[in-house]
Amino acid sequence: MGEKKDFKDRAARRELYIGENIRAYFTGKSGEPIAGEVVSLSEGGLGFVCDPRFDSDLEINDNYQIKIYYDARSSFTTNVNIRNKSQFTSQGVPYLRVGCAVYVADENGNNSTEGKLENLVVLSKNATGFLEIDNPMFFDDKRYFRVRGIHPNGMVLEPMDNRHFLLPNQEVVGKFNLPGLKPFEQKLMMRRSLPKQGRWLENLLVVDFIEPTEKLLMRLAKYILIIENDISVKKLIDSGFPIPFLDFILNVEFAQKKLSEEQKATLKPSVIAPYSSSRTAALNSARTISFWRKNTLIATMKLNFCRNVYENSALAHLGAYNHQLHRRTVVELLEFYHHPDYPLPSILVPVLQHCILTSIQAKFAFLVVECTPQTETLFNRLGFTSLPRTIVEDDDRKFVALGIQNGLYNMTNGIHRDTWERVYKRLYTFLARKYPHTKQVV
């Protein structure tokens, strides 16, 4: 009984009138175009009227393509299956009414949606934000949707009023109003409606992005991470999303006590400060800083505040400083580890930005970072200066410093966001190459 009621809900139609100018065209068996009008519409089908002389050209249970014009220049083509036919007379004029069910066929002729939902990131039903779509077939007909799932090529939407009257292959413009993002628009292609089935408890709508850009996917990845605490960056990468910056969801804590061994086991070394030193444990001015996302430890490191590099430094004995840095205040970044589900490009921005601002607030002159030969050029593009080593060692340790030219005092806001974005792709490419020092860190 419940299934029958659901079918009736989906079959409810929006009745139109002859003369509302929603024109449609079939191509019959004879190849002759069949012109008519749409007189009723639902998410799953439509009613079409035409001249009765085309009755023999349209067979029940046959599949056709119908081209629908909703103004003089705008149209789209969708696939229909003829379910019934009947003749009637209106104001003395005979008509043939054709009942059609719409369907979506992929390149192989199948109408399954499983391929569309393969990399879908499912969102909770109570997620905030909405999407506004103005149905171009009707005047000022705005419909609102919740986002229930996102994948790199499209979305699954839930209509807030459970009706939308949008047909497959229809192009529309979606106006996004999502938390954490500025309102923006994106062209969408309607694919199909999903009735109540399986894991979905509501009537949903599958849409595709028209020419999705990396900027769009970055925005949506940011939205997902804001509203879903259980979804990690690695899950988004596996689903085909680009890596987003996490400067909007990380909480910073200055640890009062050491992290437990269990917490340390969840983290892995990085290309930033990849080596450990026996001297770091005995530093008097080193402060442990941890980055959290809700209850998940994302990264941890030590910042060593050196008033004199020859007295309280973990890097001086390695030849990181020459006579120019004698008696200069330096902040050293040491023992950096991060969670494998949160790749370095996604957390590099907030980590370094925090280090820079902390150094500025403490009125220290330089920020020094240990790195590898492969990442040295990346730090140089961010404004860091390479430090020549005063001790020749058989290793590939490199050291870079920020503030050598003008000092950190003049960088009141740290490094500009545009600079981070310029180096972002280079860093991502470097990590994807799997250099020896980057294994197990991506």
ABEGO torsion letter per residue (X at the ends): XAAAAAAAAAABBBBBBBGAGBBBBBBBAAGBBBBBBBABBBAABBBBBBBAAAAAABBBGBBBBBBBBABAABBBBBBBBBABBBBBBBGGBBBBBBBBBBBBBBAAGBABAAAAAAABBBBBAABBEBBBBBBAABBGBBBBBBBABBBAAEBBBBBAAGBAGBBBGBBBBBBBBBBGBBBBBBBBBBABBBBBBEABABBBBBBBBBGBBAAAAAAAAAAAAAABAABBAAAAAAAGBBBBBAAAABBBBBBABBBBAAAAAABBBBABGABBBAAAAABAABBBBBBBBEABBABBBBBBBBABAAAABAAAAAGABBAAABGBBBBBBBGBBBBAABBAAAAAAAAAAAAAAAAAAAGBABBBBBBBAAAAAAAAAAGBBBBBBABBBBBABBBBBBGAAAEAAABAAEBBAAAAAAAAAAAAAAAAAGBAAABGAX
